[in-house]
Amino acid sequence: MTIRPDDFDKFECRTVIKGSITNKTQLHIGSGTKAEKYDNPIIRTSIRGESVPYIPGSSLKGVIRGYTERLIEDHSDKQLIINYIFGNSDDSLRVKGHASFSDCLPLQPVMTETKPGVAIDAITGAASHGMKYELETIAPSTQFSFQLVLENIDLREETIISKVLKLVLRELSRGNIAIGGKTSAGLGVVHLDVERIEVLTKESVRSLELQYRDITSEIQL
């Protein structure tokens, strides 16, 4: 396969992966603001007028990109592979990625918990006096929606792009990728449950059927 990050001038296929993500440990994706009760509350979005915690697609994409970069660190085409899947926003090489991660919205009422902590002095390595803090976290076993759309990537093909993506999805399914803050303290361990994988082929588009075909049984994750 010749890797062309700019191959959006033609449609080959579209693969849609649907499922759910469940956090096995407390999850903290901070809002970057300070609240009366917490030093760093979790990020929220509005759904039908209600403010609810969620996992931003951009946060998930960033974590998975970093994990992928480490996995293929020694591959000769590492940067081409990363750019093709995730894109590149550098001014010297702006390319759109072929993987689009939707926001992960809660599939159930979300319970939150408090995670106390103490800041560590960077010089002494000891706890800083008077530097206690409290994080707001999402309680374990909270289920969120998951959707990943892949443009011009067919997971049934044995290309390097397909192999890398299946490997990363397999790692996410096994709970080997943590997201959010304080992952070194055990927070953010998540598990992906893939429920359905669909593909829209160029043949279907040409015939004006525009029907997605279920290929879940054909993909080994």
NORPE-V373050 format. One record per backbone hydrogen bond with DSSP energy under -0.5 kcal/mol. CO is the residue of the C=O (numbers start at 1). NH is the residue of the N-H. If there is no record, write none. Layout:
co->CO nh->NH
co->CO nh->NH
This chain:
co->1 nh->3
co->2 nh->4
co->3 nh->5
co->4 nh->7
co->6 nh->9
co->7 nh->10
co->10 nh->12
co->12 nh->202
co->13 nh->152
co->14 nh->200
co->15 nh->150
co->16 nh->18
co->16 nh->198
co->17 nh->148
co->18 nh->195
co->18 nh->196
co->19 nh->146
co->20 nh->193
co->21 nh->144
co->22 nh->191
co->23 nh->141
co->26 nh->188
co->27 nh->138
co->28 nh->30
co->28 nh->181
co->29 nh->43
co->33 nh->41
co->38 nh->35
co->40 nh->136
co->41 nh->31
co->43 nh->54
co->45 nh->47
co->45 nh->52
co->47 nh->50
co->50 nh->47
co->50 nh->52
co->52 nh->45
co->53 nh->106
co->54 nh->56
co->55 nh->104
co->56 nh->60
co->57 nh->61
co->58 nh->62
co->59 nh->63
co->60 nh->64
co->61 nh->65
co->62 nh->66
co->63 nh->67
co->64 nh->68
co->65 nh->69
co->66 nh->70
co->67 nh->71
co->68 nh->72
co->70 nh->73
co->72 nh->75
co->75 nh->78
co->77 nh->81
co->78 nh->82
co->79 nh->83
co->80 nh->84
co->81 nh->85
co->82 nh->86
co->82 nh->87
co->83 nh->87
co->84 nh->98
co->85 nh->99
co->86 nh->97
co->88 nh->95
co->90 nh->93
co->93 nh->90
co->93 nh->95
co->95 nh->88
co->98 nh->100
co->98 nh->151
co->99 nh->101
co->100 nh->102
co->100 nh->149
co->103 nh->105
co->104 nh->55
co->105 nh->145
co->109 nh->111
co->111 nh->139
co->113 nh->137
co->114 nh->116
co->115 nh->135
co->117 nh->133
co->119 nh->128
co->121 nh->125
co->126 nh->121
co->128 nh->131
co->131 nh->119
co->133 nh->117
co->134 nh->39
co->134 nh->40
co->135 nh->115
co->137 nh->113
co->138 nh->27
co->142 nh->23
co->143 nh->107
co->144 nh->21
co->146 nh->19
co->147 nh->102
co->148 nh->17
co->149 nh->100
co->149 nh->151
co->150 nh->15
co->150 nh->153
co->153 nh->155
co->154 nh->157
co->157 nh->159
co->159 nh->163
co->160 nh->164
co->161 nh->165
co->162 nh->166
co->163 nh->167
co->164 nh->168
co->165 nh->169
co->166 nh->170
co->167 nh->171
co->168 nh->172
co->169 nh->173
co->170 nh->174
co->171 nh->176
co->172 nh->175
co->172 nh->192
co->177 nh->190
co->182 nh->185
co->182 nh->187
co->183 nh->186
co->186 nh->189
co->188 nh->179
co->189 nh->24
co->189 nh->25
co->191 nh->22
co->192 nh->194
co->193 nh->20
co->193 nh->195
co->196 nh->18
co->197 nh->215
co->197 nh->216
co->198 nh->16
co->199 nh->201
co->199 nh->213
co->200 nh->14
co->201 nh->205
co->202 nh->206
co->203 nh->207
co->204 nh->209
co->204 nh->210
co->205 nh->208
co->213 nh->199
co->213 nh->215
co->215 nh->218
co->215 nh->219
co->216 nh->219
co->218 nh->220
co->219 nh->221
